[in-house]
């Protein structure tokens, strides 16, 4: 099958502090789902989102599906 040629794609972003932080409030990894335009944003996306496991706003990076 041919690869999808859609311009807007759905991506997952994950907290970068959760896997390495052992003294956090709860156990788990924060993940969000969002969309991005493949033409305008070819690099991996980084967003500042709220992490309920760390208890604050942290950087979330795009992960591979």
C-alpha positions, 0 to 999 in steps of 0.5 A, a space after each residue: 500500500 502507498 503511504 498516506 500523503 495527508 498534510 495534517 497528521 495526528 501525533 502523540 506528545 509525551 512528557 520528557 521528565 516522567 521517565 527519568 523522575 523517580 520522586 514524582 507525585 504519581 506513577 505514569 507518563 503523561 501523553 497528549 494527542 494533537 495535530 500538526 501540519 507536515 509542510 510547515 512543521 517538518 521537525 519533531 514538535 515540542 509543546 509545553 503542556 501540563 503533566 498531571 504526574 509531575 504536577 506542573 507544566 513541562 515540555 512534551 516531545 513528539 513520539 513515534 507511533 
